[in-house]
């Protein structure tokens, strides 16, 4: 299983000209800093391409050339956090990473994902809403594949479909709504996830 970044972001500079690549990287970070400030101050719904261009004092075309679309902007903002989470379940210590049983790894994955969603929920919801098919997002595909592999190791008969069912259980919009609107504590969600995995794998 190979590492899949959420949103590849190639430098905008001309190949072979390091100073242009450095300028492009600085401009990218300036735009991302402005985007984070908008989200922190007004929420993810306020983060539009027009608002970012105004905040960063650049032309709207510059923002579109860098990120392509609002969905691309959201994905880029999430990329660093997603990459860290991916490294954890692919290469990190057990039980999230290799070395633990499939059951322990699935439990750790879901628990980690729930807290990841609560930390990055508004961006995840906005990115999903701005994406035509959020299940085609590379990070979602990788998470699905990871759970599928563990379910197959645990002896589940149809691991692909079961991994999709578990993906629905970790839906960002639902998790954020459960905690922030319905008042369900994160520990109840993680306890429920643990019970779900334990009961599921007891049937194999």
C-alpha positions as MATLAB code, in Angstrom:
seq = 'XXXXXXXXXXXXXXXXXXXXXXXXXXXXXXXXXXXXXXXXXXXXXXXXXXXXXXXXXXXXXXXXXXXXXXXXXXXXXXXXXXXXXXXXXXXXXXXXXXXXXXXXXXXXXXXXXXXXXXXXXXXXXXXXXXXXXXXXXXXXXXXXXXXXXXXXXXXXXXXXXXXXXXXXXXXXXXXXXXXXXXXXXXXXXXXXXXXXXXXXXXXX';
ca = [
       0.000    0.000    0.000;
       1.559    3.278   -1.075;
       1.250    6.682    0.552;
      -1.365    8.851   -1.165;
      -1.394   12.577   -0.374;
      -4.782   14.222   -0.135;
      -4.084   16.738   -2.858;
      -0.831   16.727   -4.868;
       0.460   20.261   -5.227;
       3.314   20.666   -7.675;
       5.420   23.832   -7.560;
       4.259   26.536   -9.916;
       7.757   27.645  -10.916;
       9.474   26.747  -14.148;
      11.507   23.509  -13.941;
      15.197   24.128  -13.547;
      14.750   27.535  -11.878;
      15.034   27.002   -8.098;
      14.358   30.632   -7.222;
      11.012   30.497   -9.049;
      10.073   27.306   -7.240;
      10.962   28.974   -3.936;
       8.821   31.978   -4.817;
       5.948   29.687   -5.706;
       6.287   27.852   -2.392;
       6.280   31.135   -0.457;
       3.221   32.360   -2.361;
       1.448   29.067   -1.699;
       2.141   29.291    2.038;
       0.996   32.925    2.114;
      -2.294   31.921    0.510;
      -2.732   29.001    2.903;
      -2.024   31.207    5.917;
      -4.663   33.659    4.710;
      -7.100   30.771    4.162;
      -6.529   29.421    7.674;
      -7.108   32.886    9.131;
     -10.433   33.138    7.282;
     -11.546   29.733    8.559;
     -10.477   30.523   12.125;
     -12.265   33.869   12.090;
     -15.419   33.167   10.077;
     -15.678   29.386    9.583;
     -15.174   27.193    6.543;
     -18.328   28.417    4.786;
     -16.765   31.875    4.481;
     -13.717   30.518    2.669;
     -14.390   31.257   -0.988;
     -11.938   31.915   -3.781;
     -13.035   35.564   -3.856;
     -12.628   35.954   -0.093;
      -9.177   34.374   -0.182;
      -8.039   36.595   -3.037;
      -9.212   39.655   -1.115;
      -7.614   38.490    2.152;
      -4.282   37.662    0.515;
      -4.406   40.780   -1.688;
      -3.918   38.840   -4.917;
      -5.940   38.438   -8.073;
      -8.683   35.822   -8.158;
      -6.912   34.182  -11.098;
      -3.857   33.578   -8.902;
      -5.967   31.644   -6.419;
      -7.562   29.522   -9.148;
      -4.194   28.804  -10.775;
      -2.808   27.613   -7.467;
      -5.726   25.482   -6.222;
      -7.939   24.917   -9.248;
     -11.214   25.122   -7.337;
     -12.655   25.656   -3.871;
     -12.551   21.893   -3.377;
      -8.861   21.922   -4.308;
      -8.236   24.663   -1.770;
     -10.001   22.686    0.959;
      -8.035   19.563    0.100;
      -4.757   21.445    0.259;
      -5.586   22.867    3.688;
      -6.286   19.353    4.917;
      -3.266   17.801    3.247;
      -0.715   18.198    6.028;
      -3.019   16.811    8.713;
      -4.152   13.955    6.478;
      -0.550   13.085    5.642;
       0.342   12.834    9.326;
      -2.655   10.597   10.015;
      -1.809    8.396    7.025;
       1.767    7.979    8.190;
       0.438    6.896   11.580;
      -1.671    4.006   10.344;
       0.729    2.956    7.609;
       4.107    3.251    9.311;
       3.593    4.282   12.934;
       3.722    2.211   16.116;
       0.956   -0.246   17.018;
      -1.894   -0.459   17.597;
      -2.598    2.153   14.918;
       0.414    1.106   12.856;
       1.711   -2.330   11.853;
       2.410   -4.936   14.528;
      -0.979   -5.275   16.213;
      -3.899   -7.581   15.423;
      -6.393   -6.525   12.714;
      -9.012   -5.958   15.422;
      -6.774   -3.687   17.494;
      -5.674   -1.785   14.410;
      -9.243   -1.241   13.216;
     -10.267   -0.014   16.662;
      -7.300    2.365   16.808;
      -7.960    3.576   13.262;
     -11.585    4.470   13.991;
     -10.781    6.123   17.293;
      -8.018    8.159   15.673;
     -10.246    9.119   12.788;
     -13.036   10.329   15.055;
     -10.692   12.719   16.851;
      -9.124   13.773   13.539;
     -12.589   14.659   12.225;
     -13.438   16.652   15.337;
     -10.224   18.631   14.965;
     -10.681   19.258   11.236;
     -14.437   18.822   10.910;
     -15.439   22.094    9.294;
     -12.836   21.761    6.559;
     -13.714   18.099    5.984;
     -17.399   18.930    5.658;
     -16.716   21.810    3.294;
     -14.297   19.774    1.207;
     -16.831   16.967    0.942;
     -19.610   19.353   -0.071;
     -17.410   20.980   -2.700;
     -16.304   17.649   -4.164;
     -18.468   15.949   -6.778;
     -17.816   12.502   -5.297;
     -16.138   12.617   -1.898;
     -15.546    8.859   -1.980;
     -13.148    9.389   -4.896;
     -10.902   11.642   -2.809;
      -7.469    9.933   -2.537;
      -7.407   10.084    1.268;
     -10.848    8.431    1.462;
      -9.756    5.747   -0.977;
      -6.645    5.048    1.085;
      -8.628    4.795    4.327;
     -11.081    2.424    2.650;
      -8.241    0.307    1.298;
      -6.563    0.193    4.707;
      -9.725   -1.062    6.410;
     -10.358   -3.532    3.586;
      -6.908   -5.085    4.067;
      -7.408   -5.421    7.819;
     -10.887   -6.885    7.388;
      -9.548   -9.417    4.924;
      -6.818  -10.395    7.382;
      -9.522  -10.822   10.036;
     -11.477  -13.211    7.810;
     -14.437  -11.015    6.803;
     -16.176  -12.573    3.788;
     -16.701   -9.358    1.775;
     -14.077   -6.933    3.052;
     -14.567   -4.307    0.307;
     -18.259   -3.790    1.070;
     -17.700   -3.996    4.818;
     -14.956   -1.359    4.572;
     -17.409    0.907    2.777;
     -19.961    0.377    5.557;
     -17.333    1.336    8.125;
     -16.448    4.384    6.036;
     -20.051    5.558    6.371;
     -19.799    5.075   10.146;
     -16.877    7.520   10.159;
     -18.598   10.128    7.992;
     -17.242   13.567    9.000;
     -20.547   15.400    8.736;
     -22.284   12.849   10.949;
     -19.515   12.858   13.562;
     -19.448   16.654   13.771;
     -23.249   16.773   14.031;
     -23.298   14.090   16.730;
     -20.855   15.972   18.925;
     -21.624   19.635   18.257;
     -25.382   19.481   17.690;
     -26.578   16.381   19.531;
     -24.130   16.729   22.410;
     -22.733   13.207   22.185;
     -19.303   13.005   23.791;
     -16.346   11.855   21.660;
     -15.714    9.048   24.164;
     -19.193    7.642   23.473;
     -18.435    7.598   19.769;
     -15.102    5.855   20.254;
     -16.661    3.344   22.686;
     -19.366    2.620   20.125;
     -16.767    2.158   17.388;
     -14.814   -0.271   19.568;
     -17.966   -2.285   20.291;
     -18.876   -2.305   16.597;
     -15.481   -3.710   15.570;
     -15.375   -6.196   18.425;
     -18.843   -7.564   17.657;
     -18.145   -7.625   13.920;
     -14.963   -9.639   14.208;
     -16.436  -12.040   16.767;
     -18.689  -13.326   13.992;
     -15.770  -14.509   11.856;
];
